[in-house]
Amino acid sequence: KEEAARKKAEEEAAAAAAENAKQKEEDDAAEDWEADDGEEAMDWEAAAEVDSEEEREKERAKKEEEEKKKKEAEEAERRKAEEEAKKAEDEERKRLEEDEKSSGRKGKKGKGKKGKKPKDTRELRSPICCILGHVDTGKTKLLDKMRSTNVQDREAGGITQQIGATYFPMSNIEKATTELVASTGKNLNAKLPGLLMIDTPGHESFTNLRARGSNLCDIAILVVDLMHGLEPQTLESIRLLKERKTPFVVALNKVDRLFEWDSIPNGPIRDSLKKQKPHVKQEFESRCNQAIAEFAKEAELNTVLYYKNKDPKEWVSLVPTSAHTGEGIPDLLWLLVKMTQNFMRDKIAVSYTDLQCTVLEVKKVEGLGTTIDVVLVNGILHEGDTIVVCGLQGPIVTTIRALLTPPPMKEIRVKSEYVHHKEIKAAMGVKITANGLENAVAGTQLLVCGPNDDIEDLKDDSMADLASILSRIDPSGQGVYVQASTLGSLEALLQFLEDMKVPVSGLAIGPVHKKDVMKAAVMREHREEYAVILAFDVQANAEAKQMANEMGVTIFTADIIYHLFDMVTKYFEDVRAKRRAEAAPRAVFPCILKILPEFIFNKRSPIVVGVEIVEGILRKGTPLCIPDKKPILDIGAVTSIEFEHKEKNEAKKGEQVCIKIEQNRGNQIILLGRHFDISQNMVSRLSRESIKLLKENFKEELDKDDWKLVVKLKKVFEIYGSSN
């Protein structure tokens, strides 16, 4: 049994050992497989990493190549664009140079350049030429001489302070310049139908008509007196021309005033100069050079005699003229035609769709009723057109009954037989007859209602100008009453009053009637000085004058706006002086006085002491008090101020003066040293009324410190609230 048990144990031990050996082999094999797997995995990963790195390198190289190609393409495209732009610029410059060359060959035979053809085919209207300059330089006389160059002389003085339009047909201009063309050999080669001359009375009308946006003036003649040079209004006119970028020529007028001038009536200026004596030529040269220097210094303009002008776009041409003898007028007309048709073709090309028309004047004509004189700047007017005009009581919608023009070379308001037209093309001065024009406003736009236009929109557009003017009326209803002939001159007058800080209570356009006087008379109840009517370039009828005398209304009338300005300025200065004189006894200026102990001359009424003005202004009549005393002690009023035995009306801060204080009779006698002490300061006795008078009449006489003192003393005297 024991042997069997032993054998069995040995067999079991051998089986266990075999099992263990087998398990060990299996474990070793598994480890080998795992090792092989790990090594293989590592080999695959390493290979993958190598592959991806190569791919990335290739990808990077590929991208760099693409970017390089893209940049090269962009650079090539940019160079190409620059070359094309440069080529186009060169072509444009070349074309412009060719155009300038072709436009410079006026009158020469040949085919001309391509760029010239469309310009030649365009229809040109008559340019509008304004004449402006200083008073008495000969503007109207020059225009009169132009008009009478080829027609018989008419009465002088038809166009003083009004704007007038005169049409010069090209046939008349060619006739006037025949002698000039013959002597110089420079043909006119006119492509214009004529010139429309506008005589402006002063620069205000010019400004306001231009400000309306009507482009009323294409080119201007600035008249300068050769003997006087540039004057204030000349400089103002130059400023306006520069602002509006309006081209202009300068007429150096009054050459006939040169000593021993030998004239050739209506002749070219160079012919006249050739026959002058040496000393006359010398004086002419001297005065011309002086004018050129003045233009350069005061107006910053380069000027030169027109026949020496090589660059008319950069240099302003000077044309010597004489309104008395007509010398230089052919030169002036020739130059205007040449400048407008050579350099202003775009501006004066006819446009029948864009109508521009400005009302110059409203007037009654015997047999025609109320008519309006207009300047047709661009477009076309027909008999029977429906027109919209700005009116004082609202927009006026009416139909054109007749289109009338004066005969050529006649002024639009000079009495003559009118020529009737079915239609009129720009530019032209036209008299229009229609119903309901009594309240039309001069200086505004005339609008034509087309088939597709909304009449209500046109009404609003027509009233826009007047609305801006009406907004200037003072909302308080207090102020002067203003009347003028046109909206432009009314605007100039209102601007002047605004600068002077004079309010306007009402305005009208046209003559002064009784109703206007009644409106102005209302001001007598509020502020008497505003009961005035300022009438520029309009007359007051006899009834209105009589009523004004009865109701105490002053009517100022003047034909020249500067004269009216002077009258108004003087009137309001006198009014202010009168009001100040009336207010002076009651207006109390603020001051604080310190008594000088060594200068006490009299301690009882009248108290005579030396004082120093610590603050403020001391004036005669100032009531003094001692505010330290309760109640406040009133001493009396200052009746005399002396410095070194000389009488003074006032003394200011820091001054030492001797004053005499007189007390009101019936009051308790105040003694210095008993009722008040020399150590106590004397102060001017302010009241609400005295502060109000200071504000209304003496505001400019008090400086900032004085007004601070007023505020300080208001608290002392317990004056609270506004002193208005």
C-alpha positions in Angstrom: 0.0 0.0 0.0 2.8 2.3 0.9 4.6 1.4 -2.3 1.5 2.1 -4.3 1.0 5.4 -2.5 4.6 6.4 -3.2 4.3 5.6 -6.9 1.1 7.4 -7.3 2.7 10.5 -5.6 5.7 10.3 -8.0 3.5 10.0 -11.1 1.4 13.0 -9.9 4.7 15.0 -9.3 6.0 14.0 -12.8 2.6 15.0 -14.4 2.7 18.4 -12.6 6.3 19.0 -13.7 5.3 18.1 -17.3 2.3 20.4 -17.1 4.6 23.2 -15.7 7.1 22.7 -18.5 4.3 22.8 -21.1 2.9 26.0 -19.6 6.3 27.6 -19.6 6.8 26.7 -23.3 3.5 28.2 -24.1 4.3 31.4 -22.0 7.7 31.7 -23.8 6.0 31.3 -27.2 3.4 33.9 -26.3 6.2 36.3 -25.2 8.0 35.7 -28.5 4.8 36.4 -30.5 4.2 39.6 -28.5 7.8 40.6 -29.0 7.5 39.9 -32.8 4.2 41.8 -33.0 5.6 44.8 -31.1 8.8 44.8 -33.3 6.6 44.5 -36.5 4.3 47.3 -35.3 7.3 49.5 -34.5 8.7 48.8 -38.0 5.3 49.8 -39.7 5.0 53.0 -37.6 8.5 54.0 -38.4 7.9 53.4 -42.1 4.6 55.3 -41.9 6.4 58.2 -40.3 9.1 58.3 -43.0 6.4 58.2 -45.7 4.4 61.1 -44.2 7.5 63.2 -43.7 8.4 62.7 -47.4 4.9 63.5 -48.4 4.9 66.7 -46.3 8.2 67.8 -47.8 6.8 67.2 -51.3 3.6 69.1 -50.3 5.6 72.0 -48.9 7.7 72.2 -52.0 4.6 72.1 -54.2 2.9 74.9 -52.3 6.0 77.1 -52.5 6.2 76.5 -56.2 2.5 77.5 -56.6 2.9 80.7 -54.4 5.9 81.6 -56.5 4.0 81.2 -59.7 1.0 83.2 -58.3 3.3 86.1 -57.2 4.9 86.1 -60.6 1.5 86.2 -62.3 0.3 89.1 -60.1 3.5 91.0 -60.7 3.1 90.6 -64.4 -0.6 91.6 -64.2 0.3 94.7 -62.2 3.1 95.8 -64.6 0.7 95.3 -67.5 -2.0 97.4 -65.8 0.5 100.2 -65.1 1.7 100.2 -68.7 -1.9 100.3 -69.9 -2.7 103.2 -67.5 0.4 105.1 -68.6 -0.5 104.5 -72.2 -4.0 105.8 -71.7 -2.7 108.8 -69.8 -0.3 109.6 -72.6 -3.1 109.2 -75.2 -5.4 111.5 -73.2 -2.6 114.1 -72.8 -1.9 113.8 -76.5 -5.6 114.2 -77.4 -5.9 117.3 -75.1 -2.8 118.8 -76.7 -4.2 118.1 -80.2 -7.6 119.7 -79.1 -5.8 122.8 -77.8 -3.8 123.0 -81.0 -6.9 122.6 -83.2 -8.9 125.1 -81.1 -5.9 127.5 -81.5 -6.1 127.3 -85.3 -9.3 129.3 -85.6 -9.8 130.6 -89.1 -7.1 128.5 -90.6 -8.0 126.2 -93.5 -7.5 122.4 -93.1 -9.3 119.3 -91.9 -8.7 119.9 -88.2 -8.4 117.3 -85.5 -11.0 114.7 -84.7 -11.7 116.1 -81.2 -12.8 119.4 -82.7 -15.7 118.1 -84.7 -18.3 117.5 -81.9 -17.4 121.0 -80.5 -18.1 122.6 -83.8 -21.4 121.0 -84.3 -22.8 122.1 -80.9 -25.1 125.1 -80.9 -23.9 127.9 -78.7 -26.1 130.4 -76.9 -25.4 134.1 -76.3 -23.0 134.4 -73.3 -24.3 136.6 -70.5 -21.8 139.3 -69.5 -22.2 141.3 -66.3 -20.6 144.8 -65.9 -19.5 145.6 -62.4 -17.1 147.8 -60.5 -16.8 150.7 -58.1 -19.3 153.6 -58.1 -18.5 156.3 -60.8 -15.9 154.2 -62.7 -18.1 154.5 -65.8 -20.0 151.2 -65.9 -23.2 152.5 -67.4 -21.5 155.0 -69.6 -19.4 152.3 -71.1 -22.4 150.2 -71.8 -24.2 153.2 -73.3 -21.2 153.8 -75.6 -21.3 150.1 -76.6 -25.0 150.4 -77.4 -24.6 153.5 -79.4 -21.6 152.2 -81.3 -23.8 151.2 -84.3 -27.1 152.8 -83.5 -28.1 156.4 -82.9 -27.4 157.8 -79.4 -30.3 157.7 -76.9 -31.0 159.6 -73.8 -28.5 158.9 -71.0 -29.5 157.8 -67.5 -32.0 155.1 -68.2 -30.4 152.5 -65.9 -29.1 154.0 -62.7 -29.7 151.7 -59.8 -31.5 148.9 -61.7 -30.4 145.8 -63.5 -30.9 146.1 -67.2 -30.3 143.6 -70.1 -29.2 144.6 -73.6 -28.8 142.2 -76.5 -25.9 142.7 -78.9 -26.4 140.7 -82.1 -23.2 139.3 -83.7 -23.7 141.4 -86.8 -23.4 144.6 -84.8 -20.3 143.3 -82.9 -18.6 142.3 -86.2 -19.3 145.8 -87.6 -17.9 147.4 -84.4 -14.7 145.3 -84.6 -14.1 145.7 -88.4 -11.3 148.3 -87.9 -9.6 146.2 -85.2 -9.6 143.1 -87.4 -8.3 145.1 -90.4 -5.4 146.6 -88.3 -4.4 143.3 -86.5 -5.4 140.7 -89.1 -7.0 138.6 -86.4 -10.5 137.6 -87.6 -13.4 137.2 -85.2 -14.7 133.9 -86.7 -17.7 134.3 -84.5 -19.8 131.2 -83.7 -22.0 132.9 -81.2 -25.4 134.5 -82.0 -24.5 137.6 -79.9 -23.8 138.9 -76.4 -26.3 139.6 -73.6 -25.0 142.5 -71.4 -26.3 142.9 -67.9 -25.6 146.2 -66.1 -25.4 145.5 -62.4 -25.9 148.6 -60.1 -23.6 147.2 -57.4 -22.2 144.0 -56.2 -25.2 143.2 -53.9 -27.5 142.5 -56.7 -24.8 140.5 -58.5 -24.2 138.5 -55.3 -27.8 137.7 -54.6 -28.8 136.9 -58.2 -25.8 134.5 -58.4 -26.6 133.1 -55.0 -30.0 132.1 -56.3 -28.2 129.5 -58.3 -29.2 131.0 -61.6 -25.7 131.2 -63.0 -26.8 134.6 -64.3 -23.3 135.6 -65.4 -21.0 133.6 -67.7 -18.2 136.2 -68.0 -17.8 139.6 -66.4 -16.3 143.0 -67.2 -14.7 144.6 -64.2 -14.5 148.4 -64.8 -11.5 150.1 -63.1 -10.7 153.8 -63.2 -7.2 154.1 -64.7 -6.8 157.4 -62.8 -7.8 156.0 -59.3 -6.8 152.3 -59.5 -8.4 149.7 -57.2 -11.2 151.1 -54.9 -13.1 149.3 -52.1 -16.0 148.1 -54.2 -13.6 146.9 -56.9 -11.9 144.6 -54.4 -15.3 143.4 -53.2 -16.3 142.7 -56.8 -13.0 140.7 -57.3 -13.7 138.7 -54.2 -17.1 137.8 -55.5 -15.8 136.9 -58.9 -13.2 134.6 -57.3 -15.8 133.0 -55.0 -18.1 132.2 -57.9 -15.1 131.2 -60.2 -16.4 133.6 -62.8 -13.9 134.5 -65.6 -13.5 138.2 -66.2 -11.7 140.9 -68.1 -10.7 144.3 -66.8 -11.7 147.5 -68.6 -9.1 150.2 -67.6 -11.5 153.0 -68.2 -11.0 156.8 -68.6 -7.8 156.7 -70.8 -9.0 159.9 -72.3 -8.3 161.6 -69.0 -4.5 161.3 -69.6 -3.0 164.7 -70.2 -3.1 165.7 -73.9 -4.7 162.4 -75.0 -5.4 162.5 -78.8 -8.5 160.4 -79.4 -9.7 158.3 -82.3 -13.5 157.9 -81.7 -14.6 154.2 -81.4 -11.1 153.1 -82.6 -8.9 150.2 -81.5 -6.8 151.1 -78.5 -3.4 150.2 -80.1 -4.1 152.6 -83.0 -4.8 155.3 -80.5 -1.7 154.6 -78.5 0.5 154.7 -81.7 -0.5 158.3 -82.4 0.1 159.6 -78.9 2.9 161.9 -77.9 5.9 160.3 -76.0 4.9 161.9 -72.6 1.3 160.6 -73.0 2.6 157.1 -73.8 4.9 157.3 -70.8 2.1 158.3 -68.4 -0.1 155.5 -69.9 2.6 153.0 -69.2 3.2 154.3 -65.7 -0.5 154.2 -64.8 -0.9 150.7 -66.3 2.1 149.3 -64.4 0.7 150.9 -61.2 -2.7 149.1 -61.8 -0.9 145.8 -62.5 1.1 146.2 -59.2 -2.1 147.0 -57.3 -3.9 143.9 -58.7 -0.9 141.8 -57.6 -0.6 143.3 -54.2 -4.2 143.9 -53.1 -6.1 141.3 -55.2 -3.4 138.6 -55.7 -4.1 138.6 -59.4 -1.7 138.4 -62.4 -2.8 141.0 -64.9 -1.4 142.0 -68.3 -2.5 144.1 -71.3 -4.7 141.8 -73.4 -2.6 142.0 -76.6 0.4 140.9 -74.6 -1.4 138.0 -72.9 0.1 134.7 -74.0 -1.9 132.6 -71.4 -5.5 133.9 -70.9 -6.4 131.0 -68.6 -3.7 132.1 -66.0 -3.5 135.8 -66.6 -6.3 138.4 -66.4 -6.5 140.6 -69.5 -6.5 144.4 -69.2 -8.3 146.4 -71.9 -7.7 150.2 -71.9 -11.0 151.9 -72.8 -12.7 155.3 -72.9 -16.5 155.4 -72.3 -16.5 159.0 -73.7 -14.7 158.5 -77.0 -15.4 154.8 -77.5 -11.7 153.9 -77.8 -10.9 150.3 -76.7 -14.6 149.2 -77.0 -13.9 147.2 -80.2 -11.0 145.5 -78.4 -13.3 144.7 -75.4 -16.1 143.2 -77.6 -13.5 141.2 -79.7 -11.9 139.8 -76.5 -15.3 138.8 -74.9 -16.3 136.9 -78.1 -12.9 135.1 -78.3 -12.7 134.1 -74.6 -16.3 132.8 -74.5 -16.2 130.7 -77.7 -12.7 129.4 -77.1 -12.7 128.6 -73.4 -16.3 128.3 -72.3 -18.0 126.1 -75.0 -19.3 123.6 -72.4 -20.9 126.4 -70.3 -22.5 128.2 -73.2 -23.7 125.1 -75.2 -27.5 125.3 -75.7 -29.6 123.1 -73.5 -33.3 123.1 -74.3 -34.3 120.7 -71.6 -32.7 122.6 -68.6 -34.6 125.9 -68.4 -33.0 128.6 -66.3 -34.8 132.0 -66.1 -34.5 134.8 -63.5 -37.1 137.6 -62.9 -35.2 140.9 -62.9 -38.1 143.4 -62.5 -41.8 143.7 -62.1 -43.4 146.8 -63.6 -46.6 148.2 -65.1 -46.4 149.1 -68.8 -49.1 151.3 -70.5 -51.2 149.1 -72.7 -49.7 145.8 -71.4 -50.6 145.9 -67.7 -48.2 144.3 -65.1 -45.2 142.7 -66.9 -42.1 140.9 -65.7 -38.6 141.5 -67.2 -36.7 138.2 -67.2 -33.3 137.0 -68.3 -33.6 133.6 -70.0 -30.2 132.0 -69.2 -30.8 128.6 -70.8 -33.7 126.7 -72.4 -36.6 127.9 -74.5 -39.8 129.9 -73.7 -43.0 129.6 -75.8 -46.1 131.8 -76.0 -48.9 129.9 -74.1 -46.5 128.2 -71.6 -47.8 127.7 -68.1 -45.3 129.4 -65.7 -44.9 129.5 -61.9 -43.5 132.6 -60.3 -42.8 133.4 -56.6 -45.3 135.9 -55.3 -45.6 137.9 -52.0 -49.0 136.3 -51.2 -48.0 132.9 -52.5 -47.0 131.2 -55.7 -48.4 132.6 -59.0 -49.5 130.2 -61.7 -50.3 131.8 -65.0 -50.0 131.5 -68.8 -47.6 133.6 -71.0 -49.7 135.9 -73.1 -46.9 137.5 -75.0 -43.1 137.3 -75.3 -41.6 140.7 -76.1 -38.1 141.9 -76.6 -36.7 145.4 -77.3 -35.0 146.0 -80.6 -31.4 144.8 -80.7 -28.9 147.2 -79.0 -31.7 148.7 -76.9 -32.0 148.4 -73.2 -34.9 146.2 -71.9 -36.5 149.0 -70.0 -36.0 151.9 -72.4 -39.3 152.9 -74.0 -39.4 151.6 -77.5 -41.6 149.4 -79.8 -41.4 145.8 -78.6 -40.8 142.9 -81.0 -43.3 140.0 -80.5 -42.1 136.4 -80.6 -43.8 133.0 -80.6 -40.8 131.4 -78.9 -37.4 132.7 -77.6 -34.2 130.8 -77.2 -31.5 131.5 -74.6 -29.8 133.8 -73.8 -32.1 136.8 -74.0 -33.7 139.6 -72.0 -37.4 139.1 -72.3 -40.5 141.0 -71.2 -43.4 138.6 -70.3 -47.0 139.7 -70.2 -49.4 137.5 -68.3 -52.3 137.7 -65.9 -51.8 138.0 -62.1 -48.2 139.2 -62.0 -48.9 142.2 -59.7 -47.3 140.4 -56.6 -44.5 138.7 -58.4 -41.1 139.0 -56.6 -38.1 140.3 -58.6 -34.9 138.3 -58.1 -36.5 134.9 -58.0 -36.7 132.0 -60.5 -39.3 131.6 -63.2 -40.3 128.0 -63.7 -42.2 126.4 -66.6 -44.6 123.6 -66.0 -44.0 120.8 -68.5 -46.4 117.9 -69.4 -44.8 115.6 -66.8 -44.3 118.2 -64.0 -46.2 118.3 -60.8 -47.6 121.8 -60.4 -47.5 121.6 -56.5 -43.8 120.7 -56.5 -43.1 123.7 -58.7 -45.1 125.9 -56.4 -43.0 124.8 -53.4 -39.7 125.3 -55.4 -40.7 128.8 -56.5 -41.4 129.9 -52.9 -38.2 128.5 -51.4 -36.3 131.8 -52.0 -38.9 134.0 -50.3 -39.3 131.6 -47.4 -35.7 132.0 -46.4 -36.2 135.8 -46.4 -39.4 135.7 -44.4 -37.6 133.6 -41.7 -35.5 136.7 -40.9 -38.5 138.6 -39.5 -38.2 139.0 -35.7 -40.6 136.6 -33.9 -41.3 139.2 -31.2 -42.9 141.4 -33.9 -40.8 144.3 -33.0 -38.4 146.0 -35.4 -38.1 148.2 -38.5 -40.1 147.9 -41.7 -38.0 147.1 -44.8 -38.9 147.5 -48.5 -36.8 147.0 -51.7 -37.2 146.7 -55.4 -35.9 143.1 -55.7 -35.4 140.1 -53.5 -31.6 140.4 -54.0 -31.4 144.0 -52.7 -33.9 143.1 -49.9 -31.5 140.3 -48.9 -28.6 142.7 -48.9 -30.5 145.2 -46.7 -31.6 142.4 -44.3 -28.0 141.2 -44.0 -26.8 144.7 -43.1 -29.5 145.1 -40.4 -28.6 141.7 -39.0 -25.0 142.7 -38.7 -26.1 145.9 -36.9 -28.4 143.8 -34.6 -31.5 145.8 -35.7 -34.6 143.6 -35.7 -37.1 143.5 -38.7 -40.8 143.5 -38.0 -42.0 143.3 -41.6 -40.9 143.5 -45.3 -42.3 144.1 -48.7 -41.1 144.3 -52.3 -42.2 147.4 -54.4 -43.2 151.0 -53.7 -44.2 152.3 -50.2 -48.0 152.5 -49.8 -50.3 153.7 -47.0 -50.7 150.1 -45.7 -46.9 149.8 -45.2 -46.9 153.1 -43.2 -49.8 151.8 -41.0 -47.8 148.6 -40.3 -44.7 150.6 -39.3 -46.8 153.0 -37.2 -47.7 150.1 -34.8 -44.1 150.2 -33.5 -44.7 153.6 -31.9 -46.6 151.8 -29.1 -43.7 149.4 -28.4 -40.4 151.1 -29.3 -40.6 154.5 -30.9 -37.2 154.3 -32.7 -38.5 151.3 -34.7 -41.3 153.3 -36.3 -39.3 153.7 -39.6 -39.5 152.4 -43.1 -36.2 151.6 -44.9 -36.9 151.8 -48.7 -34.1 150.9 -51.1 -34.6 151.7 -54.7 -38.4 152.2 -54.3 -40.4 155.4 -54.0 -43.1 156.3 -51.5 -46.2 157.7 -53.1 -47.7 161.1 -51.9 -50.4 159.6 -49.8 -47.9 157.4 -48.0 -45.6 160.4 -47.3 -48.5 162.4 -45.9 -49.7 159.6 -43.6 -46.1 159.0 -42.4 -45.9 162.7 -41.4 -49.2 162.5 -39.5 -48.4 159.2 -37.7 -44.8 160.0 -36.9 -43.2 157.4 -39.1 -39.8 158.2 -40.7 -39.3 157.0 -44.3 -35.7 156.6 -45.4 -35.3 156.3 -49.2 -32.1 155.9 -51.2 -31.2 154.7 -54.7 -27.7 153.6 -53.7 -27.6 151.0 -51.0 -24.5 152.5 -49.3 -26.3 155.8 -48.8 -29.2 153.9 -47.1 -26.7 152.1 -44.9 -25.1 155.4 -43.8 -28.6 157.0 -43.1 -29.7 154.0 -41.0 -26.4 153.9 -39.1 -26.6 157.6 -38.3 -30.2 157.3 -37.3 -29.6 154.5 -34.8 -26.5 156.2 -33.4 -28.6 159.3 -32.8 -31.4 157.2 -31.2 -28.9 155.5 -28.9 -27.3 158.8 -27.9 -30.7 160.2 -27.1 -31.7 157.2 -25.0 -28.4 157.3 -23.1 -28.9 161.0 -22.4 -32.4 160.3 -21.0 -31.2 157.3 -19.0 -28.1 158.9 -17.6 -29.7 160.6 -14.6 -31.4 157.3 -13.5 -28.6 154.8 -14.4 -26.4 154.1 -11.4 -22.9 152.7 -12.0 -21.6 150.3 -9.4 -18.7 151.5 -7.2 -17.1 151.1 -3.8 -15.3 154.2 -2.3 -12.7 154.3 0.5 -12.5 157.6 2.4 -9.0 159.1 2.6 -8.6 160.3 6.3 -6.1 163.0 5.4 -8.5 164.6 2.8 -11.6 165.5 4.8 -12.7 169.0 3.9 -16.3 169.2 5.1 -18.1 166.8 7.4 -21.7 168.1 7.0 -23.8 168.7 4.0 -22.4 169.2 1.5 -19.8 166.6 2.6 -16.5 167.2 0.8 -13.9 164.4 1.0 -11.1 162.7 -0.8 -11.8 159.2 -1.9 -10.2 156.3 -3.6 -12.3 154.2 -6.0 -11.7 150.6 -4.8 -14.0 149.0 -7.4 -16.2 150.0 -10.3 -16.9 153.4 -11.8 -17.9 156.6 -10.0 -20.1 159.1 -12.0 -21.7 162.4 -11.2 -25.2 161.9 -9.8 -24.3 158.6 -8.2 -26.3 158.1 -4.9 -24.1 156.8 -2.1 -24.9 154.8 1.0 -23.3 152.9 3.9 -24.5 149.3 3.6 -22.8 148.3 6.9 -25.4 150.3 8.8 -28.8 148.6 9.5 -31.0 149.9 8.1 -28.8 151.0 5.2 -27.8 154.7 5.6 -28.3 156.9 2.5 -25.8 159.8 2.5 -26.7 161.7 -0.7 -25.7 162.1 -4.4 -22.3 163.0 -5.8 -22.6 166.4 -7.4 -19.0 167.1 -8.2 -15.8 165.1 -8.9 -12.4 166.9 -9.0 -8.9 165.9 -9.7 -6.1 168.5 -9.3 -8.7 171.3 -9.2 -10.2 170.1 -12.6 -13.8 168.9 -12.9 -14.4 165.4 -14.1 -17.5 163.5 -15.1 -16.3 160.1 -13.9 -13.5 158.3 -12.0 -12.4 154.7 -12.4 -10.9 151.9 -10.2 -7.6 153.0 -8.6 -8.1 156.7 -9.0 -8.1 159.2 -6.1 -10.4 162.2 -6.4 -12.2 164.8 -4.3 -16.0 164.5 -4.3 -18.9 166.7 -3.1 -22.0 164.8 -1.7 -25.2 166.8 -1.4 -28.1 165.6 0.7 -31.8 165.7 -0.2 -33.7 168.5 1.5 -36.1 167.5 4.2 -34.0 164.5 5.1 -32.1 164.2 8.3 -28.6 165.9 8.1 -26.0 163.2 7.9 -22.6 164.0 9.6 -19.3 162.3 8.8 -17.8 161.0 12.1 -21.2 161.0 13.8 -23.6 158.9 11.7 -20.9 157.0 9.8 -17.2 156.4 10.3 -14.3 157.1 7.9 -13.3 153.5 8.2 -16.6 152.5 6.5 -16.7 152.2 2.7 -19.3 154.2 0.7 -21.2 152.2 -2.0 -23.4 153.3 -4.9 -27.1 152.7 -4.2 -28.2 150.3 -7.0 -31.9 149.4 -7.7 -33.6 147.0 -10.1 -34.4 149.9 -12.5 -30.9 151.3 -12.5 -29.4 147.9 -13.4 -31.9 147.5 -16.2 -30.9 150.9 -17.6 -27.2 149.9 -17.4 -27.9 146.7 -19.4 -30.0 148.5 -22.1 -27.9 151.7 -22.6 -24.4 151.3 -21.1 -23.5 147.7 -21.5 -20.3 148.3 -23.5 -19.0 150.8 -20.9 -18.8 148.2 -18.1 -16.2 145.5 -18.2 -16.3 142.0 -16.7 -15.2 143.2 -13.2 -17.8 145.9 -13.1 -20.6 143.4 -13.9 -19.2 141.1 -11.1 -19.5 144.1 -8.8 -23.1 144.6 -9.9 -23.9 140.9 -9.0 -22.1 141.4 -5.6 -24.1 144.6 -4.8 -27.4 142.9 -5.8 -26.9 140.6 -2.9 -26.0 143.4 -0.6 -29.2 145.3 -1.5 -31.3 142.1 -1.7 -32.2 142.6 -5.3 -33.3 139.1 -6.4 -34.5 137.8 -9.7 -34.0 139.1 -13.3 -33.4 142.8 -13.9 -34.6 142.6 -17.5 
